[in-house]
Amino acid sequence: MAVTYIDAIHQALAELLAEDDAVFLMGEDIGGSFGGAFKATKGLAEKFPGRVINTPISEDAIVGAGIGAALAGMKPILEMQFADFGTLGQNQMANNAGAHFYRTGVPVNVTLRMPCGGTPGGGPFHSQSLEALFAHYPGLHVFTPATVADAYFMLKEAVRIPDPVVFMEHKFLYRWLKADTWQEENPLPVGKARIARVGKHATVVAFSAMVPEALKAAELLAQQGYDIEVIDLRSVKPLDYDTVLASLSRTARLLVVSEDFPYGGVAAEVVATVASMGLHLLDAPPLRLTSHDSPIPYHPDLWREHRPSADSIAAAAKYLISY
């Protein structure tokens, strides 16, 4: 039976609660029969009484309480209803969770689950991809799973490591992405990128929901005789530049795809690092393809035009190949 991306997250949460009494969940409307805005925690409050805690509508308080619990030896998993609202807990994550080990030598084992990215009709306050914002701060890990297997394995790993982790779950993938053999996979180490498709004409680097789009683009281009390599970063902090540079040594062309805004994003960081470390590998200028530098529109058709798609990724890759 096929398992969805959100099924894998739900199973990981259930297993973490069962395996370790120090693990507990906090978030808005995650307990009781509601089970959270996207039902990731549905049924867990009944199975684990007192360990799936509804909170007031205050992201700053949720993260602050989670940090305090982590310092007391607990392993809180905190849910933001939308990643957009995570900015309200940014001060706590950046200045407390991220900096605490540096100041004191005491780790902060807190995991912040962030439903991120766009969906039709989500608009500017429920559709942002804010991984670059949190990746900017020292001390924070930022995971961006793009497969059902990684949604499961990386969430379990996020809770097991002693550092604070921002876990970006793309809402579009929740019920769209499915897999049959996901638990049989051997998980890669955290911080190691995955070569999702081997190719020779250009390298497309992507993460989160842009990985399926990049793979669709590669299939479109294969019908035209182009062979595209697709790299799934899996996490953007840490970021596996070794795999990216090794790919470029074979393809000599780089396209980085991100659903985030262009200015100061992960795509810009990858392009800048490759330009400084691997410029000699390139036969064409490195390109980035992102959403537009504007608020995210509500209308589904405008939203689809706002973000990269398989067609726009294929067009950008063809431009690189013909450069």
Secondary structure, 3 states (H helix, E strand, C coil): CCEEHHHHHHHHHHHHHHHCCCEEEEECCCCCCCCCCCCCCCCHHHHCCCCEEECCCCHHHHHHHHHHHHHCCCEEEEECCCHHHHHHHHHHHHHHHHHHHHHHCCCCCCEEEEEECCCCCCCCCCCCCCHHHHHCCCCCEEECCCCHHHHHHHHHHHHHCCCCEEEEEECCHHHHCEECCHHHCCCCCCCCCEEEECCCCEEEEECCCHHHHHHHHHHHHHCCCCCEEEEECCEEECCCHHHHHHHHHHHCCEEEECCCCCCCCHHHHHHHHHHHHCHHHCCCCCEEECCCCCCCCCCHHHHHHHCCCHHHHHHHHHHHHHC
